[in-house]
């Protein structure tokens, strides 16, 4: 998604994963088109809540978010064992 603020246009991914920090980054779609905000979910529970609260919308974005949530859970499990 390209976002234009003033005269500057920047590309953002609807759903992104920061594997180093185990964080999912989502565009808060309930605020569009009037406001633009990135939400960070820090564990699989927050990521699942983002889907149910409709922070992320659309089949592709929901599927990617769910997959990243699964990766978050697997990473947390690997650290716990």
ABEGO torsion letter per residue (X at the ends): XBBBBEABBBBBBABBBBAAAGBBBBBBAAAOAABBBBBBBABAAAAAAAAAAGABBEAAAAAAAAAAAAAAAAAAAAAAX
